[in-house]
């Protein structure tokens, strides 16, 4: 069971390791130290719920409803494009800042709303958690322990990313660093939005 658990952990960790839209937002909030615990918990619980659905065998439902894919792609692309515009505007105006109560700080409600949108409007998260993890778990000796390992990987990753971001705080004490970061995030979001549209 221990081997199965760590196999699930390794797969789950590997799937979320790349810096995507969700991870970039968690990193940004971690750097700004805004609602880090709530955002990391929301990301991890969302992943856990999707992994549970996949392990329970409902990944087939996602594949059986062909209209879900196009709808999720359009909604995700629209959201990512809007966020890209916001990030590039912040870079242009130099509105980034690394203070506990910095200007332009998000309230908890909007921050959680953006977090949920990055998670649930991303078609790839369903492929990764529901379909891929679910299918691999179903072939393991214990789907339960495999899924539990994948869930733990999400908790470890998001909390490490959110709270580990403060190690970069000295670098982001300079407004110019925020301009570069916001520009990079905006370009990544725009690229992801285009990728969703041409899938």
VENTATA-V487090 format. One record per backbone hydrogen bond with DSSP energy under -0.5 kcal/mol. NH is the residue of the N-H (numbers start at 1). CO is the residue of the C=O. Records with the same first field share a line. If there is no record, write none. Layout:
# VENTATA-V487090
NH = CO / CO
This chain:
# VENTATA-V487090
5 = 1
6 = 2
7 = 3
8 = 4
9 = 5
10 = 6
11 = 7
12 = 8
13 = 9
14 = 10
15 = 11
16 = 12
17 = 13 / 14
20 = 18
24 = 20
25 = 21
26 = 22
27 = 23
28 = 24
29 = 25
30 = 26
31 = 27
32 = 28
33 = 29
34 = 29
35 = 33
39 = 35
40 = 36
41 = 37
42 = 38
43 = 39
44 = 40
45 = 41
46 = 42
47 = 43
48 = 44
49 = 45
50 = 46
51 = 47
52 = 48
53 = 49
54 = 50
55 = 51
56 = 52
57 = 54
58 = 53
60 = 57
61 = 58
62 = 58
63 = 59
64 = 60
65 = 61 / 62
66 = 64
68 = 65
69 = 65
70 = 66
71 = 67
72 = 68
73 = 69
74 = 70
75 = 71
76 = 72
77 = 73
78 = 74
79 = 75
80 = 76
81 = 77
82 = 78
83 = 79
84 = 80
85 = 81
86 = 82
87 = 83
88 = 84
89 = 85
90 = 86
91 = 87
92 = 88
93 = 89
94 = 90
95 = 90
99 = 97
102 = 99
105 = 102
111 = 107
112 = 108
113 = 109
114 = 110
115 = 111
116 = 112
117 = 113
118 = 114
119 = 115
120 = 116
121 = 117
122 = 119
123 = 121
125 = 122
126 = 122 / 123
127 = 123
128 = 124
129 = 125
130 = 125 / 126
131 = 126
132 = 127
133 = 128
134 = 129
135 = 131
136 = 132
137 = 133
138 = 134
139 = 135 / 136
140 = 137
146 = 142
147 = 143
148 = 144
149 = 145
150 = 146
151 = 147
152 = 148
153 = 149
154 = 150
155 = 151
156 = 152
157 = 153
158 = 154
159 = 155
160 = 156
161 = 157
162 = 158
163 = 159
164 = 160
165 = 161
166 = 163
167 = 164
168 = 165
169 = 166
171 = 168
172 = 168
173 = 170
174 = 171
177 = 174
178 = 174
179 = 175
180 = 176
181 = 177
182 = 178
183 = 179
184 = 180
185 = 181
186 = 182
187 = 183
188 = 184
189 = 185
190 = 186
191 = 187
192 = 188
193 = 189
194 = 190
195 = 191
196 = 192
197 = 193
198 = 194
199 = 196
